[in-house]
């Protein structure tokens, strides 16, 4: 199975490295000419993953037509750009493995739902879990969820992508895998705010737990399975991104917690903090489903410019309630 990777950022490059670990040819499509040149000439993505030597069997291209020879495509474009990127590519019945985490603005569709609209004949799978790109590319131990409704497809993709230090766990809950990845980005911003505002470790632990309750409520309302949300693509990813400055979303939250403006923080970034775009869409989707998500609403207020102390005070002043409700 020849793998193509759509997206030449850090995560796309890391997944290309995984797919090429036995020397198999991998085609990576990237928009940036310097990424294409650097990978092909020097086997390094200096723009997004500097210092990591890449397999010589990875060939980068700026021509989407070069993906035609691939048997399966890993879609690693940012969530808000997936529709536009997929619209440029003839996919047919080839599997699409969705590796972006988010909800499309305007439509409130999960990335998998977007892919099905654009390419209705293509089987869809989701790869998600606690993954920092630089660790995956460096060959450090990593486990992920690989969800596909078609069990045979999921097994084939897992066997193709599995490596000694990269372990996919199979699931048939595509919706659950997607929701975990999308919601945890918003919650990671909230945990960064806790850190930036100096609220302490107790507060961060409480926020992770209450955030997971929000993720679970929303996921169940959208048809996800509770065990998926408690697994690698839900709780596992949540713990990772809520605990490290290597997370772009957590780092954004730190800046917000320090009182910096969201517009300034986002303007400084070459890479995308998906949670900033997902938060307002998630708030809309939760309201439409009748799901209470106060942490998500608080993140939205901060992104809209509300003072940190006001937002934190409003959260702490909420009425007491049963934990399990």
C-alpha positions as CSV (number, residue, x, y, z in Angstrom):
1,X,0.0,0.0,0.0
2,X,1.7,3.2,-1.2
3,X,1.0,6.1,1.1
4,X,0.5,9.8,0.2
5,X,0.5,12.5,2.8
6,X,-1.4,15.8,2.2
7,X,0.3,18.5,4.3
8,X,3.9,19.3,4.8
9,X,3.8,20.7,8.4
10,X,5.4,19.0,11.4
11,X,2.6,16.4,11.8
12,X,2.4,15.5,8.1
13,X,6.2,15.2,7.9
14,X,6.2,13.0,11.1
15,X,3.5,10.7,9.6
16,X,5.4,10.5,6.4
17,X,8.5,9.4,8.4
18,X,6.3,6.7,10.1
19,X,5.0,5.4,6.8
20,X,8.5,5.2,5.4
21,X,10.1,3.4,8.3
22,X,10.8,0.2,6.3
23,X,12.0,2.1,3.3
24,X,8.6,2.2,1.5
25,X,8.1,5.0,-0.9
26,X,6.0,7.9,0.5
27,X,4.8,10.9,-1.4
28,X,4.3,14.1,0.6
29,X,2.4,17.1,-0.9
30,X,3.3,20.5,0.6
31,X,2.4,24.0,-0.4
32,X,5.7,25.6,0.6
33,X,8.5,25.3,-2.0
34,X,11.2,25.4,0.7
35,X,9.7,22.4,2.3
36,X,9.6,20.4,-0.9
37,X,13.2,21.4,-1.8
38,X,14.5,20.8,1.7
39,X,13.0,17.3,1.9
40,X,14.1,16.2,-1.5
41,X,17.6,17.8,-1.4
42,X,18.5,17.4,2.2
43,X,16.0,15.0,3.7
44,X,14.9,17.5,6.3
45,X,11.9,19.8,6.8
46,X,13.8,22.8,8.2
47,X,10.7,25.0,8.2
48,X,8.5,22.8,10.5
49,X,10.6,20.0,11.8
50,X,14.2,21.2,11.9
51,X,16.9,18.8,13.1
52,X,15.1,15.6,12.3
53,X,16.7,13.5,9.5
54,X,14.0,12.1,7.2
55,X,13.9,8.8,5.3
56,X,15.3,9.1,1.8
57,X,12.3,7.2,0.5
58,X,10.0,10.3,1.3
59,X,9.6,12.3,-1.9
60,X,8.0,15.8,-1.5
61,X,6.0,17.5,-4.2
62,X,4.0,20.7,-4.8
63,X,1.9,19.0,-7.5
64,X,-1.2,17.3,-6.2
65,X,-1.2,15.2,-9.4
66,X,1.7,13.2,-8.0
67,X,-0.6,11.8,-5.4
68,X,-2.5,9.8,-8.1
69,X,-0.2,6.8,-7.7
70,X,-0.9,6.5,-4.0
71,X,-3.2,3.8,-2.7
72,X,-4.3,5.7,0.5
73,X,-4.0,9.3,1.5
74,X,-3.3,10.7,5.0
75,X,-5.0,14.1,5.2
76,X,-3.0,16.3,7.5
77,X,-4.1,19.8,6.4
78,X,-5.5,22.1,9.1
79,X,-9.2,21.3,9.8
80,X,-10.5,24.6,8.3
81,X,-8.6,23.9,5.1
82,X,-9.5,20.3,4.5
83,X,-12.5,21.0,2.3
84,X,-10.4,23.3,0.0
85,X,-7.5,20.9,-0.2
86,X,-9.6,17.8,-0.9
87,X,-11.5,19.7,-3.6
88,X,-8.2,19.9,-5.6
89,X,-7.6,16.2,-5.5
90,X,-9.1,13.3,-7.5
91,X,-9.7,10.7,-4.8
92,X,-12.2,8.2,-6.2
93,X,-12.5,5.2,-4.0
94,X,-9.1,5.5,-2.3
95,X,-9.2,5.6,1.5
96,X,-8.8,9.0,3.3
97,X,-7.1,8.8,6.7
98,X,-8.0,12.0,8.4
99,X,-5.3,13.3,10.8
100,X,-6.6,16.9,11.4
101,X,-8.5,17.7,14.6
102,X,-11.3,20.2,14.5
103,X,-14.8,21.1,13.4
104,X,-15.5,23.1,10.2
105,X,-16.7,26.7,10.8
106,X,-20.0,27.5,9.3
107,X,-21.2,23.9,8.7
108,X,-20.3,22.5,12.2
109,X,-19.2,19.3,10.5
110,X,-16.5,17.0,11.7
111,X,-13.6,16.6,9.3
112,X,-14.8,13.1,8.4
113,X,-18.2,14.5,7.5
114,X,-16.5,17.2,5.3
115,X,-14.5,14.5,3.5
116,X,-17.6,12.5,2.8
117,X,-19.3,15.5,1.3
118,X,-16.4,16.2,-1.0
119,X,-15.6,12.6,-1.9
120,X,-18.6,10.5,-1.1
121,X,-17.2,7.3,-2.6
122,X,-13.9,7.3,-0.6
123,X,-13.8,5.2,2.6
124,X,-12.9,7.3,5.6
125,X,-10.7,6.5,8.6
126,X,-9.4,8.7,11.5
127,X,-6.0,8.7,13.1
128,X,-5.9,10.5,16.4
129,X,-4.3,10.3,19.8
130,X,-1.6,11.8,22.1
131,X,1.1,12.7,19.6
132,X,3.7,15.5,19.5
133,X,5.1,15.5,15.9
134,X,8.8,15.9,17.0
135,X,8.6,12.8,19.2
136,X,6.9,10.7,16.6
137,X,9.4,11.7,13.9
138,X,12.3,11.0,16.4
139,X,11.0,7.4,16.8
140,X,9.9,7.8,20.5
141,X,7.1,5.3,21.6
142,X,3.7,6.5,20.6
143,X,0.2,4.9,20.6
144,X,-2.8,6.2,18.6
145,X,-6.4,5.3,17.7
146,X,-7.0,4.3,14.1
147,X,-10.8,4.3,13.6
148,X,-12.6,3.0,10.6
149,X,-16.1,1.8,10.2
150,X,-14.8,-0.9,7.8
151,X,-12.9,-3.3,10.1
152,X,-10.9,-4.8,7.2
153,X,-9.8,-1.3,6.1
154,X,-8.8,-0.4,9.6
155,X,-6.8,-3.5,10.0
156,X,-5.0,-3.0,6.6
157,X,-4.1,0.6,7.5
158,X,-3.0,-0.3,11.0
159,X,-0.7,-3.0,9.6
160,X,0.7,-0.6,7.0
161,X,1.4,2.2,9.5
162,X,2.5,0.2,12.5
163,X,6.2,0.6,13.4
164,X,8.2,-0.7,16.3
165,X,7.7,2.6,18.2
166,X,4.3,3.6,16.6
167,X,1.4,1.5,17.7
168,X,-2.1,2.0,16.2
169,X,-5.1,0.6,18.2
170,X,-8.1,-0.2,16.1
171,X,-11.6,1.2,16.6
172,X,-14.8,1.4,14.6
173,X,-15.9,4.6,16.4
174,X,-14.9,7.2,13.9
175,X,-17.1,9.9,15.4
176,X,-15.7,9.4,18.9
177,X,-12.1,9.5,17.6
178,X,-12.8,12.8,15.9
179,X,-14.7,14.4,18.8
180,X,-11.9,13.6,21.2
181,X,-9.3,15.3,19.0
182,X,-11.4,18.4,18.3
183,X,-12.6,19.1,21.9
184,X,-9.2,18.5,23.6
185,X,-7.7,21.4,21.6
186,X,-10.1,23.8,23.2
187,X,-9.6,22.4,26.6
188,X,-5.8,22.6,26.2
189,X,-6.2,26.4,25.7
190,X,-8.1,26.5,29.0
191,X,-5.4,24.6,30.8
192,X,-2.8,27.0,29.3
193,X,-4.8,29.9,30.7
194,X,-4.6,28.3,34.2
195,X,-0.8,28.1,33.9
196,X,-0.4,31.6,32.5
197,X,-2.6,33.1,35.2
198,X,-0.7,31.2,37.9
199,X,-3.7,29.4,39.3
200,X,-1.8,26.3,40.3
201,X,-1.7,22.5,39.7
202,X,-4.9,21.9,41.6
203,X,-6.8,24.1,39.3
204,X,-5.3,22.5,36.2
205,X,-6.2,18.9,37.4
206,X,-9.7,20.0,38.2
207,X,-10.0,21.6,34.7
208,X,-8.8,18.5,33.0
209,X,-11.4,16.4,34.8
210,X,-14.3,18.8,34.2
211,X,-13.2,19.3,30.6
212,X,-13.3,15.6,30.1
213,X,-16.8,15.6,31.4
214,X,-17.7,18.2,28.8
215,X,-16.0,16.1,26.1
216,X,-18.0,13.1,27.2
217,X,-21.3,14.9,27.2
218,X,-20.8,16.3,23.8
219,X,-19.5,13.1,22.4
220,X,-22.3,11.0,23.6
221,X,-24.8,13.6,22.2
222,X,-23.1,13.2,18.8
223,X,-23.2,9.4,18.9
224,X,-19.7,8.6,20.2
225,X,-18.9,5.7,22.5
226,X,-17.9,6.5,26.0
227,X,-15.0,4.0,25.9
228,X,-13.5,5.8,22.9
229,X,-13.6,9.1,24.7
230,X,-11.8,7.5,27.6
231,X,-9.2,6.1,25.3
232,X,-6.1,7.4,23.4
233,X,-8.0,9.8,21.1
234,X,-9.9,11.3,24.0
235,X,-8.6,11.3,27.5
236,X,-5.1,10.3,26.4
237,X,-4.7,13.2,24.0
238,X,-6.4,15.6,26.5
239,X,-3.8,14.7,29.2
240,X,-0.9,15.3,26.8
241,X,-2.0,18.6,25.4
242,X,-3.1,20.0,28.7
243,X,0.3,19.4,30.3
244,X,3.0,20.6,28.0
245,X,4.2,23.9,26.4
246,X,5.0,21.7,23.3
247,X,1.2,21.9,22.6
248,X,0.4,24.9,20.4
249,X,-3.0,25.2,22.0
250,X,-1.6,25.1,25.6
251,X,0.9,27.8,24.7
252,X,-1.8,30.0,23.2
253,X,-3.7,29.6,26.5
254,X,-0.6,30.6,28.5
255,X,-0.5,33.8,26.6
256,X,-4.1,34.5,27.2
257,X,-3.7,33.8,30.9
258,X,-1.0,36.4,31.0
259,X,-3.4,38.9,29.6
260,X,-2.1,39.0,26.0
261,X,-4.5,39.6,23.2
262,X,-5.6,36.6,21.1
263,X,-5.1,38.4,17.9
264,X,-1.5,39.2,18.7
265,X,-0.8,35.6,19.9
266,X,-2.3,34.1,16.7
267,X,-0.5,36.5,14.4
268,X,2.9,35.4,15.8
269,X,2.3,31.7,14.8
270,X,3.6,29.9,11.7
271,X,1.7,26.8,12.9
272,X,-2.0,26.6,13.6
273,X,-3.5,26.4,17.1
274,X,-6.6,24.5,16.0
275,X,-8.5,25.1,19.2
276,X,-8.8,28.8,18.5
277,X,-10.9,28.0,15.4
278,X,-12.7,25.1,16.9
279,X,-13.9,26.8,20.1
280,X,-16.6,29.1,18.7
281,X,-17.8,26.3,16.4
282,X,-17.9,23.8,19.3
283,X,-19.9,26.3,21.4
284,X,-22.5,26.6,18.6
285,X,-22.6,22.8,18.1
286,X,-23.0,22.3,21.8
287,X,-25.9,24.8,22.0
288,X,-27.6,23.2,19.1
289,X,-27.3,19.8,20.8
290,X,-28.4,21.1,24.2
291,X,-25.1,20.3,25.8
292,X,-23.7,22.4,28.7
293,X,-20.0,23.2,28.0
294,X,-18.9,26.0,30.4
295,X,-15.2,25.6,29.9
296,X,-15.6,25.8,26.1
297,X,-17.7,28.9,26.6
298,X,-15.1,30.5,28.8
299,X,-12.3,29.9,26.2
300,X,-14.5,31.6,23.6
301,X,-14.9,34.6,25.9
302,X,-11.2,34.9,26.3
303,X,-10.6,34.6,22.5
304,X,-13.1,37.4,22.1
305,X,-11.2,39.6,24.4
306,X,-12.9,39.3,27.8
307,X,-10.6,40.0,30.8
308,X,-9.0,36.8,32.3
309,X,-10.1,37.6,35.9
310,X,-13.7,38.1,34.8
311,X,-13.9,34.8,32.9
312,X,-12.3,32.8,35.7
313,X,-14.6,34.5,38.3
314,X,-17.6,33.6,36.3
315,X,-16.6,30.0,36.1
316,X,-15.9,29.8,39.8
317,X,-19.3,31.4,40.6
318,X,-21.3,28.8,38.7
319,X,-24.0,27.1,40.9
320,X,-22.8,23.9,42.8
321,X,-23.9,20.7,41.2
322,X,-23.6,16.9,41.2
323,X,-20.3,15.8,39.8
324,X,-21.8,13.2,37.5
325,X,-24.5,15.4,36.1
